[in-house]
Every structure is written in C-alpha cells, then in structure tokens.
Amino acid sequence: RAISQIADAETAMRINDLERTDQMIIATDDSLALAYARTPDALRDPIAQLRRDAGVLREDLYLRPEGIDARLARLRQTLLALIAERR
C-alpha cells in the first residue's frame, strides 16, 4: 500500500498539489506504521528509517518543495528494494 501512496504523492507533486502530496505522505507513514507493527524485529530498523524519511519530506514540503518529487522517488525505490530483499 505504501508504494502506491508514494506514487500518488509523486503524481500530486508533479501537478503542484501540495495538499494532496501531504495527505499521501501521511497515508504512507500510516501504512509504514502498520508494516512496522507486523514485521519481525530484524526488519524494523529499515521501516523506522523510511518513516523518518517520510516525516522529513512532510516537514520540507511547504518550506522547500523543490526536489520533493525526486526524494519521493528515492523513498519508493528504497521501499521496493526492502521488499525485494525480503523475498
């Protein structure tokens, strides 16, 4: 779910819809929180880091929006890599 939400945030950012982008980052953090609760201890640190990264994105969204789309793409790629690594 988080991957889809990040992709939605990227799309919203491309059309400069900061409010929708913010909502999707919040939704992503909520999904990551659920994953964190259901994940074995060994994988919790990477998920916690993803949540911190999402939080920093939110903080920067209205203050420094330039480059947020690229940072969202990196967050999505990191999450995809974590999932691939687990399989």
C-alpha distance (Angstrom), angle and dihedral (degrees) to the residues before:
residue distance angle dihedral
R1 . . .
A2 3.81 . .
I3 3.81 91.6 .
S4 3.78 91.0 55.9
Q5 3.79 91.4 46.4
I6 3.79 91.9 51.2
A7 3.81 89.7 49.9
D8 3.81 88.8 51.5
A9 3.82 89.5 50.3
E10 3.81 89.9 51.6
T11 3.80 90.7 51.3
A12 3.80 91.8 48.6
M13 3.79 90.8 48.6
R14 3.81 91.5 52.3
I15 3.80 89.8 59.2
N16 3.81 90.7 42.8
D17 3.81 94.4 -114.1
L18 3.80 97.2 150.2
E19 3.80 94.8 173.1
R20 3.83 92.7 55.4
T21 3.79 90.3 43.9
D22 3.80 89.5 53.4
Q23 3.80 91.4 49.1
M24 3.80 91.4 51.0
I25 3.82 92.4 48.9
I26 3.81 88.8 52.0
A27 3.81 90.1 49.2
T28 3.81 89.6 48.9
D29 3.80 90.9 53.0
D30 3.80 90.3 49.3
S31 3.81 90.7 52.0
L32 3.79 91.1 47.6
A33 3.82 89.6 49.9
L34 3.80 89.2 55.7
A35 3.80 90.8 47.9
Y36 3.79 90.4 49.0
A37 3.80 91.2 54.5
R38 3.81 92.1 50.3
T39 3.80 98.5 42.2
P40 3.79 127.8 95.6
D41 3.79 114.5 -105.3
A42 3.81 93.1 -105.1
L43 3.81 91.7 65.2
R44 3.77 98.9 40.8
D45 3.80 96.7 88.1
P46 3.83 94.4 61.3
I47 3.80 91.0 47.5
A48 3.80 90.9 48.3
Q49 3.81 88.6 52.1
L50 3.81 90.7 51.0
R51 3.79 88.9 52.3
R52 3.81 90.9 50.6
D53 3.81 89.7 49.4
A54 3.81 90.5 51.1
G55 3.80 89.4 50.1
V56 3.80 92.0 52.6
L57 3.80 89.5 49.1
R58 3.79 89.7 54.4
E59 3.78 91.8 48.8
D60 3.80 91.4 50.6
L61 3.80 97.1 41.4
Y62 3.79 98.1 90.5
L63 3.81 97.3 25.0
R64 3.81 100.5 46.0
P65 3.83 109.2 9.1
E66 3.80 94.6 163.1
G67 3.78 110.9 106.5
I68 3.81 94.8 12.7
D69 3.81 91.1 118.9
A70 3.82 90.9 56.5
R71 3.80 91.0 46.1
L72 3.81 90.2 51.0
A73 3.80 89.1 51.4
R74 3.82 90.1 52.0
L75 3.81 90.5 48.9
R76 3.81 90.0 51.7
Q77 3.81 91.5 48.0
T78 3.81 91.2 49.4
L79 3.79 90.8 51.2
L80 3.81 91.6 48.1
A81 3.81 89.9 50.3
L82 3.80 91.1 50.3
I83 3.80 90.6 52.1
A84 3.81 92.5 46.7
E85 3.80 90.6 48.4
R86 3.79 91.1 53.8
R87 3.82 93.2 55.5
